[in-house]
Amino acid sequence: MTRPTPLSGFPEWLPGQRVAEQQVLDRLRRTFELYGFASLETRAVEPLDQLLRKGETSKEVYTLRRLQAGEGEDELALGLHFDLTVPFARYVLENAGKLQFPFRRYQIQKVWRGEKPQAGRYREFLQADIDIVDRDTLPPHYEAEIPLVIGDALRSLPIPPVKIMVNNRKLCEGFYRGLGLEDPEEILRIVDKLDKIGPNAVAQMIVSAGGTEAQAKACLALAEIRAGDASFADAVRALGVEHPLLDEGVAELAAVVETAREHSPGLVEATLKIARGLDYYTGTVYETELVGFEQYGSVCSGGRYDNLASAGKDVFPGVGISIGVSRLLGLLFDAGELSVSRPTPTAVLVALWSEQERAASNRIAANLRARGIATEVAPVPAKLGKQIRYAERRGIPYVWFPASASTEGGDQVKDIRSGDQAPASSEGWIPPAEDMAPRLQ
């Protein structure tokens, strides 16, 4: 068999990276649960008409079908979900009678998106989402809570700090309406391209969409405003545009920023260029940059949606945010900014004197495992130096030497990093807490 060619955009981590990923997920779960979010998992596929109705383009969706359909069977048009928000909205509608509202959920699951692979961008990747949904109405204070959860979750990791940039779609839409622009949603989509194409190209697109040069200049002036407190409101009013929806958006955004400033100073910044291109966002929107990695864009984003989960008179507005876990990890792994103290869970290797004494080594390993110490037995009774080198290559910190008829004294355990060796009993010895499991670093 020839050596296989890796598939671009489908990351497969090395063992140490996988250990890091699992520990990151454990810390995220712990933080989400501290805030009262319950775990949820939805199916991997959704009907195509549902996937394509909320502002996503068809070229990003992977379709699913059998290689061979049965005779006379109609294949249901299915696609792999490209995010977790649309499946969650469908889940809420299907299970509304069984859920207690407001419903707080977290979901950590794979998604698939057909985009061009590049640094931190994959076609198959892991997301970690939180959402809060309610029936009929959702109080705006939840929009202020979401970034606090994410701030605490990411601060629990040994990674560079993050900056959560927030804006409000009502603020932007009200401003554009106050300017007299007829299609504010189109202007939002154009402004969302600002970092990719620059202000001149954005201004030209606004003019092409029916705006004047003066209106385009005003839109860019709004997008330049940023502040870590509610002072952004004064900068908005200084632009001289008035509209009731603008006032509502300014008030909601000020509440988010001020709540975050009290809880976590420096975490959140009002950044009025943030638009989020998806149509279903209706209020606060979030994008999160990793300090030192700003050139790669957002690693965590989301916002308020009022009509995504709705059917007839049943409406379940919500607010949520998604961490691109694979994206975040890929950037940090490549930069050497995240690793683990060892790439294996094993803390102890029990040496093997001979195959005849394997049962004795197995009993020692079983005793250690029974007390929560990850242990394995040497694969073969090689020379002692080779067994120690095997442990070193695996990153195993301790080697256990069983008592034997050919050796003097009882069992011994050796810290192969320091060379320290001491008598030990498999019923009582325990490694230091920092060596019990691999540590994120």
N, C-alpha and C positions, 0 to 999 in steps of 0.2 A: 504494500500500500504506500502510495506517495504521501509526503507530508501535506496535511490539509492546509488550505489557505484561510486565515481568519476572516470572519464576516465583519465588515466595517459597521460600526454603530451598535454592536451587540456585546457589551462589556462582559468579560469573565475574569473576576478578580483572582489573584494568587491567594494561597491559604492565609497568609498574614493579613492581607487586605480584607479577606472575607471575615476574619475574626474582628477586624476594626469595624466593618460594616455592621455586624451583629451587635457589637457593643454600642455603636451609635444608635441603632434602632431601639435597643433596650433603654437607653437614656431618654430618647424621644417618647417612648411609650410611658415611661415613668412620669415624665412631666405632664403629658396629656392627661393621664389618669389623676394626677394631683389636682388638675383643674376640673375633674368630673366628666371627662369625655369617655364614652364607651367605645369599645373596638367593634369594627364592622368590616365585612368583606363582601364584595359583590362579584357577580360573574364577570368573566373577561370579555364577553361579547355583548353587543347591543344591536338592535335593528338599525340599519343604515340611515333610515329616514330620521331616526332620533339623533344619531351622531351628527348629521349634517345640517340640522335645522337651527343651530345656535351660533352661527358665525364662523365655524371651522370650514376649511376648504376640503374638497373631496380628495385632493392629491395627498393629504396627510394621513388618510385613513387606510389601514390595511383591511381588505375584505377577506371573508372567510367562507370557504365552500368545500364540499367533499370532492375528491378526485372523480368519484363516480356516483351519481345520484341513482336511486332506484327507479325502475321503469314507472312512469306516470306520476312521479313525485315532483312537487314544486319546491325548489330550494328557497328557503327564507333568506333574504338579503341581509347578511350579518357583517359586522365589522368589529375588529378589536378596539376596545376603548382607548382614546387618545389622552384622556385625563380621567379623574375620579369624580368630578363634579356632576357631569351629566348622568352617569350611572347612579350616583347617590340621590339625585333629584327623582329619578324613576323609582328607586327603592322607597323613598319617602311616600310617594303617591300610592304605591302598591301596598304599603304596610301602615298607612296612616292610622287605621283603626286599632293597631296593636302598639303604637308608640306613645310615649308620654312627652308632651311638649311643654316648654322648649326642649328639643332633642339635641343632645351634644354628642357628636360622633368623631372618632378618629379612624383613619383607614390607611394602612401601609400595604401597598400592592404594586405589582408591575403594570405599566402601561406601554402602549406602542404608538409611535408617531413616525410617519414617513417623511422625515426631513433630512437634509444633507448632514451627515456626521461631521463633527469638528470637535475641537477641545471643549469638553464638558457637555456636548450635545450628542445624544444617542437615539437610536431607533427603538430600542427596548430599554426601559429604565424604571427605577423604583421611585415612587412618590410617597410622601407622608402627608396626609391631608387632615385638617380639622375643620369642622363646620358646626354652626349652631343654626337650627331652623325652628320656626314657630308657626303656629296656625294663624292665618289672617294678617297679623301684624308682628313685626320684630322690633323691639325697642332699640334705639340707636346706640345705647351703651355697650351692646355686644360688639359693635364695630370698633370700640376703643379697647375691648378686652382681647380681641384676636392677636394684635401685635405683641401684647404683653406675654401671652402664652408662648409665642414663637421666640421672643427674646429670652425667656427663661429656658426654653428647650435648647436653643443654640448656645447659650452661656454655659450649659452643663457640659459642653464638649471642649476639649483642648484645641480649639481652632481660633483663627483670627477673629476679631470682633466683627459684628455686622451692623449695617445701617438700614433701617426699614424706612423706605420713602413712601409717603402716603399722599393721596389726593382724593378728590371727591368728584364723581361724574356730574352731580347736580351743579356743583360750582362751575365746572367747565361748560356744561350745556347751557346754564343760565347766562354765563358770560357771552357765549356765542349768540344766543338768542337776543341778548341785550344789544349786541353789535348789529343785529339785523340779518345774521346768516341764516339761511333757510333750511340747511341740512346739518344740524349740529353733530349728528352721529357720524357723518362722513368726515367732518372736521376733526372729530376725536380720533378716527382711524388714521387720518393724515398726521396729526400731531404725535401719535404713538410711534411714528417712524423717525422722529426728530434725531435720536442718537445714531440711527443707521444712515440717514441721508443728509443730515445737516439742515440748518435754518433756511438757507437760500432755496434748496429744493422743496422744503416744506412750504415756504411762502408761495412758490410757483404753483404747487399743487392746490393750495387754498384758492388762489386766483382762478386756476383751471376749474375748480369745483363751484365757481360762481361768486367768489368773494372779491373784494377790491384789494388794492395794495395796502390801503390804510387798515382794513380789517385784518389782513394777514399780519401786518406789523403789530397790531394789538394782540393777536393770538400768540405771537412769539414773545411779546412782552409778558403776557400772563405765564407762559411756560418757563420764563427765566426766574420766577419768584420761588424762593426756598427759604425756610426758616425752621429753627428747632423749637419754636413756641408759637403762640397765637398772633405774633406780630405780622405774620404773612397777610392777615386780614386787612391791615392798614395799607399794605402794598397793593392789594387787589383793589381796594376802594380808590386808591390814588389814580388808577387807570380811568376812572370816570364812567364806568359802565354800570347800569342798574337793571336789575331784573329780580322778581321775587324768588325764582329758583336759585339764582346766584346767592342771595342772602341765606337761603336754607342750607345750601352746600357749604358756605363759609362757616356757619354756626356748627354744623356737624363735624367738619374737619377740625375746627378749633377745639372741640371737645375731645377728639381722638388725640390730638397733639398734646394738649394740656394734661390729660389723664396719663399718657405715657411719660411725660416729663416729670410728673410726680412719682411715678412708680420706678422708672428706669431712665434717669437723665441721660441724654445723648443717644438713646436707642432709636427714636422716631424723629423724622424730619418731614415737614410739609414740603413737597416737591411738586410743583404744579405742572411740570411737563409729563408726569405719569398719567397715562390715559387708559392702558390696557385695551387691546384691540377687540376683544370678544364682546359681542353685542349684549350678552345677558347681564353685564354689570350695571347697576343703577345708582350706587352710592359711593361709599369709601372704596378705594382701590389701593393695593399694596404691591410694592416691589422691593426686594431685599438684595443689597450688594454686600459681598464679602470684602472687607477692607484689605487692600492690596491686590484684589482680583477684579476691580471695577470694570476692566476692559472686557470681561466675559459676560457682563450683564447680570440679570437677576438670577438668584438661586432659590428664591422663595417668593411666590406671588399669589394674588387672589383678590377678593373684594366682596361687596354686598350685591346680592341679586334678589329681586322681588318677584319675578315671573317665571323663573326657570322651573320650579316645581309647582305647576298649576294645571288643573283640569276642571273646566267649567267654573263653578263657584268655589271650588276648593283651591285655596292659594296657600303656599307655605314659603314665605320669604326667608332668606337665610344670608349668612355671611361666613366666608371661609377663606382659608389660605393653604397653599400647598408648598411643601419643601421638596425640591428636586434632589432627592437623596443621592442618586447615582451621579448627577451633575456635580453636586457639592463634593462628593468623595473623589470623583475623577480628577477634579481640579486640584484638590489637596494632595492626593497620592502623587500626581505628576510633579508637584512642586516640592515634595518631601515634607509637607507641613502636617501630615498625620500618619502615625504608625502605631504599632503595638510593641510592648516590651518583649514579646516572643510570638512566633507564628503558630504555635501549637498550644492546645489547652493542657497538655501533659506537664505536670509539675515534677513527677518522679519517674525515673527509669529503674526498674528492679533488675539488677545484673543477674546473669545466668551462668553458673559454673559449668554445668553439663546438662545434656538432655535428660539424664536420669534425675536431676534435681529441679526440673521445670515445675513439678507440682508444688514444691516448697516455695518457689518464686511466685507462682500463681496465687498461693494462699496469702502471701505478704501483700501482693497487689490488691487482692479482694478485701483484706482488712483496711487498707488505706482508702480504697474507693468507698467502703461502707461509711467512712467518716468524711466523705466529700472531697477527697484528695485525688485529683486526676492522675492516674498511674497506668503505665504500660510495662510489659516485661520485654527485655531485650529479645530481638528476633532469633538470634543464634548464639550459642556459647563460644563466641570469639574470644581472643585474648582481651584481657581487661582494658588495655589501652584503646583497643578498637571500639569496645562498648562505650567507653567514655567519650570518644570522638563522635560516635553515633549520636549521643545525647547532645553534644555541643552543636553538631550540625542541625539538629532538630530544634535547638533552643531550649532544651529541657534543663532546668537549673540544678536538679538533684539526682544523684545516682545512689541507689540503695544496694549495699553489699550484704547478702544473706549470710548468716552463720553457716559454716560448712565443716565437715570432718577434716577438710584439708586446710582450714584456716583456724587461727586462734581467736578466742573471745566470741561475743555475740554479734548481732547485726550491727552494721555501721552505715551511716548515711553521710554523703559527701556533697558539699556545695562546690560544684566544679568551676564556679566563677572565682571564688576566693581560695579554693583549695582546702578549706576547713572541713574536718571530718570528725565525727563523734559517734559514740554508741547511741542506738535508738531502738525503740520497740514499735512495731507496726500497730499496736493497740493504743499507743499514747503519743507518739511523735506527730507534730504538725508543723508545716512550714510557716514562716512569717506571712502575715495577711497579704503583703504586697506580692508574694510569690504564688498564692493560691490559684490565680488565674491571670491570663495576659491583661495588661493594663494599656489603655489608650494613652498615647503621648505625642 
